[in-house]
């Protein structure tokens, strides 16, 4: 249960509000750093999960690099203290303007996702008399058995260079001026809970690394993306994810050679559990078929349930102070004019009243970053505790 005592002056708190527990963030980062040191794996934090400056400054202070997917993420990462030498610019659709923005910021590594992108990068490098360091993102054709909207490594997905095009990409790299091959990248999806998928990914990467080497290129950097899942059902039981399990799967499956630097790009696993979306009950509505709790937070603040049918643990924080008053089943919904604006259907909660504070847990990743001002609603407030 979210501890309301962490928030002084709760009555005056403007909701909806993202509350970030910076102590929990610290301990999660520490756990990640310990595992990464133990297994000799480098960490680039994926900004897309949460790009609040205060959170970025904290993560950067641990010496991690950054995985960015837009020119603005590159700028934000550097502004918030990530070392330029650790900023990777990835993304399936980089505009020419973003490529120049990233180069001007000093982002040294580009993760490339198509043959055409190699040509564009080469011509921009030449026009600036620069050299661009390149990692090829390969689509490894591995189904990570996660939600279909967040699986990325199958041939039906838009991401990465197809295995069939790896030879052609290497050929281009050999011919095009201005590009320096550094290594390979792959990412198979997100919210992955079975370590065997990461092992399978590494085994595929071993084949690709061989291919790169036999074509006469160095493969000194290998990035395996992010994807480690978190426990959305029991955030208090598992506040930190199994970083050791992830890294040991990599360690035992990837053929590492001396001098090869291995990277991961965790997003969700680092920041999901430290964030809670606090909201007030606006209205309790009883229709013939359903009971509704209408919150002041909506899908514009946290779109994961509407977009993926994602379940987040929901708690009524005010009801516990009222003593035993029984439970009721509610559809917990937002105020947005869309029928999909539902956080949870048939959610068993203590009998709830207008004005109650509700916590939507594990909202630190892909919550604030994916929010919008649909219906011209305000964005949620932000509080660090
Ligand atoms: N690297 C690459 C290339 C990625 O595409 C992603 C996530 C990550 C790293 C970070 O993955 P993570 O460690 O966070 O799983 N909005 C969705 C998740 C989209 C993930 C997109 N790519 C959600 O709310 O579940």
Boltz pocket constraint, residues with backbone or C-beta under 6 A from the ligand:
constraints:
  - pocket:
      binder: B
      contacts: [[A, 46], [A, 48], [A, 49], [A, 67], [A, 90], [A, 149], [A, 150], [A, 152], [A, 187], [A, 189], [A, 190], [A, 191], [A, 225], [A, 226], [A, 227], [A, 228], [A, 265], [A, 266], [A, 267], [A, 268], [A, 269], [A, 304], [A, 308], [A, 365], [A, 366]]
      max_distance: 6.0
